[in-house]
């Protein structure tokens, strides 16, 4: 049961989070509903066709960054965003199909763990920067009443501290081992 619930939240949390961010950054052109349908349909098709039912398909920080940049480009040049997004998807599929036929994925053996860690660090740093920028913008735009920005900061820090504390609770001496494991497994989900 813990593994099933963990995968459920691992699949659902990024879809909802990135869908909400995408909705805000694209002025509602795409949002949570589109991300939910896309992740559900593509995840089911991938599991059926590829024979790997435990692989979950969902948006990532790169998807959000690319979608935001593409939306900005479309607004700047006056091109409809959803049409451009569709054509980018079609061309990407064709390019990936051609690369798989040419066996180009073999090049991945030259990528080291260092490359992966640097890339993940860049994404994490970007998310911390964006969250901090958003919290600071609340203070700059709120005028004299700072109640909302202080509440947002309190909720953000409280969620982080609670999730971090619960996920490290496994090594604690308090409570029984089964309770500690349960709290550690569901710490981030419970904090959200």
Secondary structure, 3 states (H helix, E strand, C coil): CHHHHHHHHHHHHHHHHHHHHHHHHCCCCCCHHHHHHHHHHHHHHHHHHHCCCCCCCCCCHHHHHHHHHHHHHHHHHCCCHHHHHHHHHHHHHHHHHHHHHCCHHHHHHHCCHHHHHHHHHHHHHHHHHHHHHHHHHHHHHCCCCCHHHHHHHHHHHHHHHHHHHHHCHHHCCCCCHHHHHHHHHCHHHHHC
